[in-house]
Amino acid sequence: MCDVWHATVFVEKLLREVPEVQKIIDTDLFKRLKEVHGEKYEEFMKNKLIPVIENLSEPCLGMDANVAVDIANKVDVIINAAGSTGWQGRYDTLLDVNVQGISGLIGFKKSCKKRSLFLHVSTAFVTKKTVGVFMETPIGVEEGLPEGQNWNSQTLDIEAEFKLAAKIASEIPKNELSAEMAKLGLRRAKFHGWTNTYQLTKAMGEMLLTKVSDKLPVIIIRPTLVESIYSDPFPGWIEGYRGIEPIIVSYGKGQLQGILADPTAIVDIVPVDMVVNAMIAAIANHGIIGEPELEIYHVTSSMVNPLTCGKLIKLCNNYFALHPFITPSREFIKVKDIEFFSSIDEYIFFGMGSSSSNDKLHRILVRMAAIYQPVLFSKLRVNDKKTQILMEKMSSVEKKIFDFDVKRIILEDYLMNTHFTDMARLSMSFVALLVL
């Protein structure tokens, strides 16, 4: 899953390790840059960053026409790391960001003077598969369509989906619009064979890129559940709740005493800095001006360093036993061994009988269970052979600076001593968890 968070990490890494970058279209993450440049930090940043007001669905991407022309004449690489990551969000919103936004960038890309590279950060969850192995191939190939054909031309009319969403939105009262559009997205996703609206709209975005890849050089990066920084610029940094954090935090706060999950399922996680390093390596490998082609790279752990759901929960239990959350009354929250459930009905019944449950919290946890059910029952392995080959092409120095070797991560150490620690720091107040 991907959003502006990835872009922030990408910009920091590129400015620190590739300072000869001429232009790139302030969080705590930039403190390493501040240390490097000292008093000249602001001057350095102003020379590298050009803030522009944009809307990807508008002409010229919503920019001033003169600014758009200037950028189109100079840009070497277009990197799309924008995305709406709400798994069950409003259909119209996810269509606008995850699909129409890409369409706008493709249109802008065609106006660029140079044959610039287009790198798109997608997600490995674009596949409909829940078992077996997902290869680094375009959408449609894995699901049985002949190579060269895609779902857009076979079973899914993207333009028709936009028209349907607009038509239904026009018929719904404003006070009901948000809830009804979320329901519509889930219905359309399941109708087309995906689990949720996020997966469907990210798949649509890839379809648009596949369609133009015979005219434009395109790279698609597909990460899985993206988590906190592993090492660089500093371990543990994360921005808000994302990935599996809602589950972990609710368990640590004593709210989650049972979980709808298969303890043998694979929870495919990857640190955000390794995703960013793979992006930079892919750009360097293919060159900023390349021939029209489509290359896909998976940045994942399920094939080379798998983590089971049971192991994850056990590590959570160990962590919160050592580092418990504290209530406003200064009492330690003691976590209990969690019970696994194989069906939503069993889980709901268990929650209704829980001594610590209340109606509002119960509804939140049931909704969270439904959202995460596909992930926590997944037996899918995500193949990353092409990504491994990409890494093998790098020199020893490059591998050290731009490390994305997921198999070398000691997951227990990363989770217990890095990820959980920073995640807990963001969750110090004892409040009912609000999930995606």
Helices and strands as residue ranges (DSSP letters): H 4-17, G 28-30, H 31-37, G 38-40, H 41-48, G 59-62, H 65-74, E 77-80, H 91-95, I 96-100, H 101-111, E 117-121, G 124-126, E 131-134, H 151-154, H 158-170, H 174-192, H 197-212, E 217-223, E 225-227, H 245-252, E 258-260, E 269-271, H 272-286, E 293-299, H 309-322, E 339-341, H 344-352, H 359-376, E 379-382, H 385-392, H 396-401, G 406-408, H 411-414, I 415-419, H 420-425
